[in-house]
Amino acid sequence: MILAAYMVPHPPMIVPAVGRGSQSQIEATTNAYKKVAQEIADLKPETIIISSPHATMYADYFHISPGQKASGSFANFRAPEVSFKEEYDTELVKTLEALAEEEDFPAGTLGERERSLDHGTMVPLYFIREKYQGARIVRIGLSGLPLVDHYRLGQMISEAVRISGRRAVYIASGDLSHKLQIYGPYGYAPEGPLYDKRIMEVCSKGDFGQLFDFDEAFCEKAAECGHRSFVIMAGALDGLEVEAEQLSHEDVTGVGYGICTFHPMNSEDDKGSDFVRASQTVQLGNQASGQLCQKKSNHFKADSSDRRFLDQYLKKKETEMEKKRADEDAYVRLARNTIECYIRFGEVIQIPSALPEELKTTKAGAFVSIHEHGRLRGCIGTILPTQGCLAEEIIRNAISASVRDPRFDPIQEEELPWLEINVDVLGEPEEIATVEELDVKKYGVIVSCGRKRGLLLPDLSGVDTVEQQVSIARQKGGIREGEKIRLERFEVVRHL
């Protein structure tokens, strides 16, 4: 089983040769890291599994580093003398890859872009290797897939460890918000401190089910980098009672650094076998004036009565989806029936006779947007009508959104129960002279330059200003900054 898991940050400045004195700003993080390293040394694992936001990352695939070994250094941070030569646990990697293939899950060793170790992997290894030279590693990248898939990957990692008979520890490498202070390198956003407060509350209690409740737009505004890494770790501990302990949380550089430890208390197969963790105590250092830091360690024994968090989430989501389907209007119901018929049978439905008359007589442009577990899964539409009626417009665009959006693979039948569908019916576009005539909540925008044209719908999550709206529409149309543009606005009627 997984002997222990650790949520850790990866600021290169914490390595003395890189920080050159500035690492003293995050002394509590350093001391907490040393405690983690000592615990790992006492556990003497055979394998250290590390998920890193800075390893190879794809939108729709989890990359597991291939090969026998890898090396890396902090040369990019002016400290080439701090270097690593690590061996991979090839047997565990093969087992994990086989499980993914068996489940038709998008993970494996294909598509390596950078063989060298990344700093999200090397910072934890710096502290671990000071205390413990044993253990091979497994390095795993994150993906743009939904959080539920990150949790599933964690479950597969746990199963691969069990099959391989490994003594393993899991390192979830990831910083918290990067927008905590105006003086920080990434500036400030109000979502930053909220994210840090919330994630530390969740992790310090081992309440991993709440990790699914972090909205994608909220996380993006907070500019966090570790959330998906933490979710994989939670999946690796699925079904296990854990003792969670917060060692430190600092915000002194404008970036949040949090360290928590998670120790399984028993396994489902052996309820009487408690895990006895190392009792090494490290006194956390005093913090400099002005630091916002959790000074004391908080122990929290998570209840093991029901630790199947993904199952709980999916049951809750299923109930919500059933209610949504019951409340859908004729527009969304038509789009959903179209998608389900096409995905299941490859057939285009006929226009139902019971549709409201306006769907059969009105002509208008329409967009069909599909989301799955909070992430966009497809969106295709028409600015002006191209079909004989609005119903035909929706049918055509629903099929295109589900199988022809070039950004995504075609939707599969097993995804159908989790799809959330919107239909936006567009009003007639009108030309405007300036962006002052836009309203990001009320109007969509069309940006044109010659034959190039980009469109963005109104009232989208994460798009808060007209400047953002126009910029994104420019990018979608391939229109460069500085090129003369024509602006149009339009209103929509959104059907949920």
N, C-alpha and C positions, 0 to 999 in steps of 0.2 A: 504494500500500500504506500501511499504518499506519507512519509514520516512527518513532514511539516511543510508549511507554505509561508511565504513571506511577500508582503507588499512593500516594495522599496522604490525610491527615486533614482535618477541617474544623472545628477549634475556633474559634469566633468570637473568643475572647480573644487569638488570635494577631495579630489586626488591632489596631494600636496604639490607634486611637480607641475600640475596644471594651475592650481589655485594660487601658488606662490604667496601664501599668506592670507588671501581672501577667503580661504576655506574656514577660517576662524569665525566667519559670520554665521556658519551653520554647524556650530560645535555640537549641538544636541543631536542633529542628524548623524554626524560622524560617530558619536558615542553609541547611538542606537544601532548603527550599521555594524559597529564592532561587536555588539552583543549578539546580533544576528549571526555574524561570522563565527563567533565562539560556539553558539548553539549548533551550527552546522558541523563544526569540527567535532563536537561531542557526539553527534549523531552518526558520524562517519558514513555518509551515504555513498552508494556506488555510482549514482547518477544525479546530476544537477540539471533540472529542466528549467530553461529560461525563456519566457515570452517577452519580446522587445518590440516597441513601436518603431525602432530604427533598423530592424532587420528587414529583409526584402518583404514588401507589402504589395498586394494586389487587391483590386476591388472585389473580386469574386473567387478568391482562392487563398488558402492558408499555405504559406511556404515554409517547409521544414528543411533546414540546412542539410545538404547532402555531403557525402564524402567521408573520409576517415578522420580528417583533422582540419583545423583552421588556426590562423594566427591573426594578430592585430596589435595595434599600438595607439597611443595618444599623440601620434605625430601631427595630426590635424589640429591638435590643441597645444602645439609647441612643446610636447614632452615625449619625443620618440623613444626615450630611454625606458619608459613604462610600457612594456610589451607583454604579450601573452602567446603561448602555444598550447592549444587545447585539442584533446582528442574527443571525437564524437562517439556516442554510444550507438554504434551502427545497428546492433541487434534490436534495440528498443525503437529506433527510427523505422526499421523494416517492419516491426510489429505494428507500429502506429499507422504506417502507410498502408499495410494490408487491411487493417480495420477500416480505414477511410475508404479504400477501394470496395470492400465488401458492402459498406453502407452507402456506396455511391455518394460519398461526402467529398466536397471540394478541398482536399488537403493532400499534400505530397511534396516530393523533392524536386519537382520540375521548376524550371524558370528561374534558376539562381542568377541574380544580377551582380551581386557583390559578395565575393568569397570571404573577404576580411571581416573580422569581428567588428560589430558596431559598438558605439559607446554605451548604448542601452544595455548591452551584454557585459561590456568590460568593466563598467563602474561597480556592479555587484561582485564581479570576479576579483576585482582589486582587493576588496576587503576579505572575501572568502579565502583567496590564495595566501593572504598573510597568516591565516590560521590553519589552513587545511589544503594540502596539495593533492589529495586523493580525488577520485570521482571523475568520470568522463561527463561530457555535457550533451544536451540536446537543445538546439536553438530554434525557436519558432517565431515567425512573424505574425502580425495581426492582419486583418482584412477589412474591406468595406462592407462585408456581409452583416446581416442583423445580429444583435446581441445574442439571440437564441442560438445562432450557429457557433458563436464563440464559446458559449456554455457547453454545447454539444461536443466541441473539440476538447474541452477540458474533461468531459466524461470519457472520451476515447483515450485520452492520455492516461487517465486513471486505470482504465481497462488494460491498456498496453503495459503499464507498470505491473499490474497483477499477473498478466500472462507471462511476462518476462521474468517475474520473480525478483524484481529489482527493489533495493532499498533506495528510495529517491526522495529528493526535496524539490519543491517547486518555487521558483523565483518569478514573481509578477513585477517586471520592471516597468515603471511609469511614473512620470511627474503628475502633479495635480494641475490646478489652473495656472496658466501663464499670464493671467491678467488680473493680478491682485493689487498692484500699486501703480500709480501714475508714473513714478520714477523707474519702474521696471522696464526691461528691454522690450516688452510687448504692450506696454500701456495698461490701462485699467478698463474693466467692464464690470458692471454690478453683478453679473452672473458669476464672476470669478470667486469672490469670497463665499457666495452661496454654495457653489459647487464644493469648495474645500470643506466647508462646515458639514455639508450633507454627506459627502463621501466618507469623511472620517467618523461620523456617527454610525453609518452603516457598517463600515469595516471593523470598527472597534468593538462592535457587538456580534460580528460574524453573521449579520442579518442579510445574507447575499440575495435574497429574493427581491430586495428593494433596488438592486443594481439594474433590473429591467425597467424601472420606473423613471430613469433619467431620460428626459426627452432629447432627441437628437439635436434639435436646434439649440436647446439650452447648453448642451455639452460643447457645441461648436462655438457659441458665444463666449463660454468660459475658457475656451482654448486649452482644454485638457488633452493629455496625450496617453494617459494610462488606463482609461476606463475599460477598454476592450481586453487589455491584459489582465485586469482584475477579474473580469467576467470569466475568462478562460480558467483562471485559478479557482474561482468558485465552482466551476464545473468539475474540476479535478477533485474537489472535496465533496461532491454531491453525495447526499445520504449519510454523511458522517457528522457526528457530534463533534464540535470543535471548541477549544478554549482560545478565545480571541484576546489579544493584548495590543493596545496602542502604546508604542514606545516613544514616538515623537511626531510632532507636526510643526513645521516652521514656515513662516512667511516673512522673510527679511530681504529678499532679492526681487520681489514681484512675482516669483514663481513658488507654488506650493510644493513642499516636500513632506511626504507622510510615510511613516514606517509602522506596519502592524505585523504581528506574528499570529499564526494559526496552527494549533496543534490538535490533531485528531485524538479524541479521547477513547474511541473504540471503533471497531469496524462492524458492519452488519453481520459478517460471518462469525465474528467472535465477540459477542457483547460483553463478555467478562474480562477481556484483555485490554486493560487501560494502557494508554500510551504515557510513559513517564518521561517527561522532557527534562532537559538539562536545567540545573538550578543555578547556573552561573549568574551572578549579579554584577552589573556594571553601573556605577554611579553616573547618571547623566550630568554633563557639565553645566556650569552656570551659564546663563544666557546673557549676552551683552544687552545694554539698555536699548529699549525700543524693539526688541525681538518679540514677535507673537509666537509663543511656543507652548506646546503641551509638555509640561515638565515631568509629570509623574506618569508612571505606567498604570494603565487601567486594565485589570483582568475581567473578562466576561465569559462565563461558561454558557455557550449557546445550547438551547434546548434541542434534544435529538428527536423529539416526538415526530417531527415531520421536516426532514431536511432535503426533500426532493423539490428544490425550488423551481426547476424548469417545468416539472409536472404541474406544480401549483399555478405557475404563470400561464401555461397553456390552457388549463381548465378555466381560469378566470377570463382569459382572452376568448375562449370558445363561447362562454356565456355572453360576453360583451358583443361578439360578432353575431350571435343569434338575435340579440335585441336590435342590433343595427339593421340586420336584414329585414326584420319585421317592420322597421320604421322607414325603410327605403321608399322613395317615391317612384313613379313610373319611369322616370328618366334613368335613374340608377339601376332599377330592376331590369330594364331593357339591356343596359350595358353588361350587367352581371350575367344575365341569361345568355347573352351573346358570347361572352368569354367562356363560360362553362360549356356551352354546346360546341364551340370551336375547339377548345382544348381537349375535351373528352372524345369527340367524334369527328373532328375535322370538318364540320358542316357549318354553313352560314344559315342562321335562323331566318325564317320568314317573319315579316312584320306582324305581330299579334293583333288580332282584330279588336281586342278589348282595350287597346291603347287610347289615352285621351286624344281628342280630335286634333289638338294643336301640334302633336308630334307627327301627325300624318299630313297636315296641311301647311305647316310653317316651314320656311327654309331659313337656315342660319348656320354659321360656322359653330363648331363645337369641339371641345377638348375632353378626352377621357383620361383621367389620372388614376393610377393604380399604386397603392402602397401595401407593403407587407411588413408587419411587426415594426411599424414606424418609419420605414425607409422606402423611398421611391422605388417602384418596381417597373414602371413604364408610364409614358405620357406622350400621346400623339393627338394632334388635332388639326383643324382647318380654320383659317382666319375668316374666310368667306364660304358660303355654301357651295358644295361641289356635287351634291346628290339631289334627288327629286324631292326629298322631304327631310325634316330633322331626324326622324326615326332612322332613316337610311344613313344619315350622317353619323349618328351615334353608333350604329351597328358596324360601319366600316372602321371608324376610329377606335372602337373598343377592340376589334381584332388586331389592328395595327399596334395599339399600345401593349397588347399582351404578347405578341410574337414578333413584331417588326421594329421595335425601338432599338436602334443600333447600339445603345449604351448597355443593353442587358441581354442575357440569354432568354430564349422563349420561356414563358411560364409553363411549369409542369403541373400535372393533375393533382399531385399531393399538396400543392400550394393553394389550391382554390379555396379551402375553408378559411384561410387567413387573409384574404385579399380585401382591402378597403378601397372603395371605388367612389370617385367624384366625377360628375359631369358638369362642365362649364359651358353654358350657351352664350355665345358672343353677340354683343350688339354691333351695330354698324360703326366701323372705325371713323374717327374724325381727326383731321390734321390739326396740330397745335404748333405754336411758335416757340414756346420755351418750356423748360421742365417745371416752371412754376405753375403751369396749368395741370400738372399731374397730381394725383393723390394715390400713394402706394396701396392704400386699403380699398379705394373705390375703383380706380382705373387700372386696366392693363395697358401695356405700352408696346408699340411696334416701332423699331428703329430701322431705318432704311438708308442705304448708301448705294445708289445705282441699282444693280440687280441683287445685291446682298441685303438680307432682311432678317432681323431677329425679333422674337416676340417673348414677352413674359406676362403671365397672368397676374392679376392683383391679389393682394391679401395672402401672400405665401409666407409660411413659417421661415424665419431667419432673414427675410427681406424687410427692412424697417425704414429705409429712406428711398426717395425717388432717385438719388444718385446711385445707390446700389442697384435699383431696378433697371435703370438705363445702362449701367455698366454690364450687368449680366446679359441684358438683351443684345448689347454690342457683341459680347463674346460669342453668344449663340449664333449671331449672324456673320461672324468672322470679320467684324468691322473694327479696324484699329483706332486707337486714340488719335485724335487730330484730323481724322477724315470727316468731311462735312456730312451731316446726317439730316434726315427728315424724320420728324416725330409724329406719331399718331397715337391717340388714346382710344380706349373702348371700355364699355362697361360689360359686366357679365352677370348672369344669373347662375348661381352655384347650387347644384343639386347634390346632396350628401346621402 
